Amino acid sequence: MLFTVALASFAVGMVVDRLVFSSGEASGDSAFRGSNDRNRKNSVNGRSPERSLAGSRSERQGDRKAPRERPEQGPDGSEIPKVVRTALEEIERGGAINARIVSDLIAQIPAGRHQRNLTLHLASLWGRSDPESALEWAKELSGSLQQPALEHILQHWAETDPAGAVNYVAQLPNSEHNLHMVRRMTHLWAEQDRSAAMEWATAQTDPATRERALGGVVISWSQEDPAAAADFAVTVSNPNGRNEALEIAARQWANQNTADAMEWANEIGRASGRERV
């Protein structure tokens, strides 16, 4: 049964990936060719598209207006007050950040998209320096900001202390979102230290946590060596964790080398048949 599930998942994964990627590449190529054609037409006249556009605007306006001074902008390109920009630059250089500073800065931006972007950027900055305090602050956020802020903090915590980040998430009540974060944090950890991440994942006593953690390790491993990741996936003792790891490794392998991946999958099927005889 294990191998049937693995082979079915593998085949479906290859078909879906081929359809998605081929469609995306076709539309992307078409857009790229259209852009290049327009650029070549403008180049024939000795003018780049940017210069042609600027020139036509200048001609229409008669150069009557002086260029407007560019507004101060935040990391995401949104307009923000200069005092907030200065404070952000100070924090990025290692300056103090705490709940009061964050609240004061957020209060200077009107509610809306720019305020949301600033809040998440501050969560990221705080996550690098004092993630546990930042997480306590993020838990008090209301509405749709809470989960993204928590994820931004955990993401940046995992960059400097992946073990701390994954242990924090593993202690949260089991939910689909929290288990997803376990896999994400373990994936980031495996990119830095696969052996340590693997040791932690296999030591988890909760089946759901162990399954997602192993999945995170396999995601990272299969990006580098899908054959080795697939061979490991076969050895996972928990059936659910094994099936998930097999599907992850098979999909990644199929993207890199479909022929070798298919040969491996067929060999698994033949071995499974021999075992049942």
N, C-alpha and C positions, 0 to 999 in steps of 0.2 A: 504493500500500500504506500509506503514511504516513497519508493522510487517512482510509482505511478504519479503521485502528486508532484514530485520534483520535476519529472519530465513534462507533465502537463503545464506546470507553471513556467517552465523554461520555454516551451514552444509558444505559449501565449505571449510571454514577455518579448520574444524575438519578433513576433508579428506586429505587436503594438509598437515596439520601438522603431521597427523599419518604416511603418506607416507614418508615424509622427515625425521622425527625422527626415524622411524623404519629402514629406509635404512641406516641412519648415524650410528645408534647403531650397526647394523649388521656388517658393514664394520669396525667400531671401535673395536668391540669385536674380529673380526677375526685377526686384526692387533695385538691386545693386546695378544691374545693367541699365535700367532706366535712368538712374542717377548719373551713371558714367556717360550715357548718350547726351544728356542735357549739358553736362560739363564740357564735353568735346565740342558741342555746337557753340558754346560761349567762348571756348578757347580759340576757335577759328578766327573770331573777330579780335583776338588779342586781349580779351577781358575775361577775368575769372568770374564765376557766378556771384561771388560776394561783391566784387568791385562793380559789376553791372548793376546789381540791386542798389548798392550805395549811390552809384552815379545817378540812377533814375530818380531816386528820392531827392537827391540834392538838386537836380534840375527842376523838379516840380516845385520844390520849396524856394528855389532861387537863393539858397544859402542865406536866407534872411535870419534864421535862428541859430544862435550859438549852441553847441552840443551840451546836452544836459549832463550834469555831474552824476556819475553812477552812484546809486545808493549803497549803503553798507549792507552786506549780505552775510547770512549765516552759512554753516557747512552744507546745507541742502540747497543753497541758492535763494532762500527766502529773505525778504527784507526785514531787518531787525534794527532796533535802536542801537546807536553806537555804544551806549553804556553796557548793553547786554553783550555785544560783540567783544568788547574789551574784557568783560568778566569771563567769557568763554575762553578767550586766549590765555588768560591767567590760569584758569583751571587746567587747560591742556598742557601748560608748562609745569604742572604739579602743585598749583595753588589749592587752598582749602576748598572743600565742598562738603556741605551737610544739608539737612532738611531745610533749614532757614534760608540758606543761600539759594537753593534750588527753587523754593517757593517764591522768593522775592523776584528771581529772574523770570519765572513763568508768568507771574502776575503782570509783568510789563508788556506782555504780548496779548493782543485781543484773542478771545476764544476763536478757535477754528483750526485750519490745517497747519498754519505756521506755529501756533502754540503747541499743537500735538507733536510736530517735528522737533521743536526745541525740547519738549519734555523727554522724548525718546533719546535725543542726543545727550542730554544731561544724564539720563539713566545709564547710557553707555560709558560716559566719562566716570561716573561714580562707581560703576561696576569694576573698573580697572583698579581703583584705589582702595575702596572699602565696600566690597560687594554685599556683605551681610547687613550693614547699615542701609545700603541702597535697597536691598530686598525688603527690609522692614518698611521703608518709606513707600515702595511700590505697592505693597499689600493694601495701603490705605487709599490708593487711587481708585476712582470710581469709573464705572462705565467701561467703554471699550479700550481704555488706556492701560488697565491693570496688566492684562496678560502680555501685550507687546513689551511693556516696560520690564516686566520680570524676565522675559526672554532676552532682551537686550543686555540686561545686567548679567545673567547667567552666561551668555555668549562671551562677554568680555572677561568674566571671571575664569572661564575655561581656557582662555588664551594664556593666562599666567599661572593658574592653579587648577588644572582639569580634575584632579582627584578631589579637591575641595568642592568643586562645582557639582560633580556627579554624586558625591556623597550627600550633599544637601538635597538634591532632587530626589534621590532614592529614599529619603526619609519622609517625603511628602505622601499623603494618602494616594493610593492607586487610583488613577483616572486615565482616560485615554490621552489627555494632554500631557500629564505628568510622565507617563510612560514614553511618550514621544520625546520628551525632553531628556529622559534617561538615555535613549538611543542617540540623540543628538550630542549630548555631553560625552558619552563614551566614544562616539565617532571622533570628536575633536581630540580626545585624550589619545586614542589609537594613532592619530596622525603624528603625535609627539613621542609616544612611547607605547608601542603596540603590546609588548610583553606585559607591562604593568596594567594596561587596560584589560587585557585578556585575563590576567590573574584575578582582577577585581570582579569581572563579569562572571567567571565560572564559580566564584566563591559566594555569589548571592543565593540566599536560601529561598527567596520569594520567586516562584516560577515565572511570573510575568516580568518582573524586573530583570531576571537572568536572561530571559528570551530577548527582550529589547536591547539589553546591554551587549549580548553576543552579536545581535544584528548590527549594532553600531560599529563593533570591531570589524565585522566582515565587510561592511560598506567601505571602510577605509582600506582594508587589506586588498579587496578585490579591485580597487582602483589601481593598485600597484602591481599585484600578481593574482589575477582572478583564478588561475589554475590552482595555486596553493590554497587560496581562500575556499574554493569549491571542495578541495580534498579535506580541508578542516571541517567544513560544514557537514560532511557525511558522518563525521565522528561525534557530532553533538548528541548527547544521550537523550535529552528531552525531545520528544517528537515534534511539539509545536516549534520549539526553538530551532530544531534541525531543518524543518520544512521552510521556515522563514529565511534561515541562513542560506539554504540551498537556492532558493528563488533569487535572493539578492546577488549571490555570486554568479549564478547562471545568466542573469540579465546583463550584468556588467561584462562578463566574458563574451557573451554574444555580441555586444556592442563593439568589442575590440577584435575578436576573431571568431566569426560565426562557425567556420568549419571545425576548428579545434574544439569549440564548445559543444557542437553537435556530436562529435566523435566521443567526447567524454561522457555526454548524456547517454549515448547508445551503449557505451561500455558499462555504465551503471545498470542499465536495463538488462543487459546480458548477464551481468554478475548476479543481479537479483533473481533472474530466472534459474540460474544454476543453483542458487541457495535453496530455492523452493523444491528442486527436484529431489 
